[in-house]
Amino acid sequence: MSLNEILGSAVSGLAASQAGLRSVSNNIANVSTPGYAREKVAQTTGVTAGQVNGVRFGEPSRIADRFLEATVFRRAGDMGSAEVTSSYLGRLQSLLGAPGAEYGLPSRLDAIDASAVAMTGVQASPQSVAAFTSNVQDAISSMNQLGSDVASLRADVQSEVGDSVDRINSLLVRINDLNGTVSRLDGSGHSSAGVQDQRMSAIEELSGLVKINVREQGDGRVAIDTASGTPLLDNRLRQLSLPLSGGGVTQTNYPVITLRFADTGSGAGIATGDKIDSAAVGGKLGGLIDLRDRALPVFTEKLGVLFTGLAQTLNAVSNAGTTVPAPNQLTGRASALTGTDRLGFTGSAVFAVTKANGELVASTTVDFSALGASATVDDAVTAINAGLGATATASFAGGAFSIKATTSSNGVVIAQSPTAPSERAGIGFSQYFGMNDVVRSASSALVPSGFTPSDAHGFAVGQATNLVLRDASGRTLTSHTMTGSVGPTFGDLVTELNASPIGSFGNFAMDDKGRIQFAPNANLVGAALSVGSDSTDRLGTGQSFSSIVQLTGAQSGLAKAAVRPDILASPGKLGLARFQIGTAIGAKALGAGDNRGATAFVDQLAANVDLGKDGITTTAARTADLLGNAGTAASQAASTLADATARRDDAANRRDSFSGVNIDEELANMVVLQNSYSASARLITTASEMYDTLLAMIR
């Protein structure tokens, strides 16, 4: 080997050692930098014409394992979803209050039972009755507030969806820009390690927002798809598009996130045809969509069902009773019926007029079955007026039934026949029309309608109901706007719904109480309907399709429900007495000390109530189901978050143990490189001395 070759080898050794030391120094300086992967300069033996000729080295390369990084990305998506789910379900749980909390919903509902028992004392005191009605109002107000709070949570979720979409888009743009830089540096033979670190940090943040798969390309770029295979970035950049939604807190359906090709111009990019509409997308975005479209609406649905059960339970008792003295006039709430509608009642009801001291003035028992199947509501009014004669007048207008005693000092009473009680859809005459309700709602009749498939639906042309079907993950399967175009009856509405796109996923049917229920196919367990909008109004009664057929618990009328204002202001107007059927004219049919209604409240609160698709159960059981499911969901979400965090941290530790900086290892490498540098320097010194010796020999 010539002296020139020796010097060349030594100089290449110096340069290689310097390059290695620079990488070691850079590694040590970034030991605490998140996402930094250590660098290493690859060195090989230089060979020229078959002979060893120094050291060859290239640009620093990034030490990373694709599999370990991909594992971090996947588990970051799981953690992102679990984190946001745990946060919001924890907030929901705190809204419910602890079982023993004084102002929580459980305590409000327990207070109703306790105050009902307190009323059963001898001649219930005005204070105990006031406590009962106040507790009922407090429970309804708590449920109403809870419903509003859940709606606010959904609005917060939607706001976070928008923020997440914006952040995803900015990260995709950054990754795309870094892709170009990496490709350019690699193509020119320069190190792209630092840029790759920046790209990896951006991808890791993106993986927490949406679950992704990352594929490395031959030119140094990366391609990114969602876990379901929707491309986000390849040779072309995509951006998520979320239309503005102006529904605010009351919004129930939200615009779908679509994908568009990024456009460098001022106009919107071309749509790709892909969309993100379910929790399957994973990550924080998937968790938010699941909360918005499934978890929170399910809670709202169950809360509405709970209110329906409570209202029907309390009104069943209050409508069976009366005050002493009886009120001069009873005016019911608006129903979905008109005077010419089919009456639909069977059995008998007693209509009576009493004096202020409880003496019976007049009484008539109307046998609705005897009126015939074709009898109308107006026919029932005629029969009542004929039976009471000049002592009272019944009327029906605007969907509301009313009866008033002719003499101002007299009162009117409605009672059920003990042998053949009246009923339509399982509800007595007084309760059906809300003649003596304790709970009322401005947007719901609070009872099953009792319509049959042959009854006219009464919705005008141009009125419509939009229905949306979602699967168990909250993904929209299909929707349909029902217009009533098939025919004029409720049966025709059922036919239209079954022929709609929703009908291919299940079956609509009207039960014997006039409720329309949707049964999803066996392979769609957990699928649920929601009402997007409803502009229908049956024959001007103010009752919509969704409230009439009680399609979902969200249409329960809770938002506009309250204890009847006159009862709340004057608890003595809560009827606790019972009419003595069979009493002779002139004899006392009402007693001031009659307190049987209080005992009936206690018994009825413990009895089962028919909630249609939600089964036959007690109010207490429905409450336990609502609160128990919410608590279990929050607890499971917290456990899932702990597990997901542990798995993500484990994956990050494994990645960092491979690609992260180890100070001891770097110091050892530094010693080796310093020794290599010293050896190369010594070789140069030796070669220089050999040159000097050779020159001296020549002289």
Protein Blocks (a to p, Z undefined) as FASTA:
>chain_A
ZZklmmmmmmmmmmmmmmmmmmmmmmmmmmmgghiacdddddddddeehiaehjaddddd
ddddfklmmmmmmmmmmmmmmmmmmmmmmmmmmmnopaklmkbmklmmmmmmmmmmmmmp
ghiafklmmmmmmmmmmmmmmmmmmmmmmmmmmmmmmmmmmmmmmmmmmmmmmmmmmmmm
mmmmmmnopafklmmmmmmmmmmmmmmmpccdddddfkopacdddfkopafbdfbccddd
ddddfkljmlcbdcddddddddfblbdcddehiacfbfklgpjklmmmmmmmmmmmmmmm
mmmmmmmmmmmmmmmmmmmgccddddfbdcddddfbdfkbcfkpgcjdddddddfkopaf
bdcdddfklnojkbcfklmmmmmmmmnmmmbccddeehiacdddfblkbccdddddfklc
cdeehiafklmnopmcfbdcfkbghiaekiafkbcehiaehiacddddddfkopafbdcd
dehlnbmcfklmmmmmmmmmklmnmccdddfkopacddddfklghiacddfbdcbdeehn
opafklmnombfklnommmgccdfklmmmmmlpcfbdcdehiaehiafbdfklcklmmmm
mmmmmpccdehjnopadfklmmmmmmmmmmmmmmmmmmmmmmmmmmmmmmmmmmmmmmmc
cfklmmmmmmmmmmmmmmmmmmmmmmmmmmmmmmmmmZZ
